[in-house]
Amino acid sequence: MREGSGTGRWQVIFETQDESEWHAHLRRLRAGTERIDWAMTRIDTLCGRLVHPTTYRLSLFVPGPVCDPGRERPGH
């Protein structure tokens, strides 16, 4: 496995506690002209049960910097 492969972070691009707003947002994304790489997205449904309301979250994976194998890593 290459060093640095798979590194990155999940960036929240949409979040709501309103289920109808959530579905409307997804419909707009699917119908829009801007193409989304759905393989790089994550959908979370955070169930609050009785304590907190349910939250719907759409996140996009943002890759980290690519390591150049020809460059020496700091500290090595």
Secondary structure, DSSP 8 states (H G I E B T S, - for coil): --TTTT-EEEEEEEEES-HHHHHHHHHHHHHSSS---GGGEEEEEE--TTTS--EEEEEEEEE-----TTS--TT-
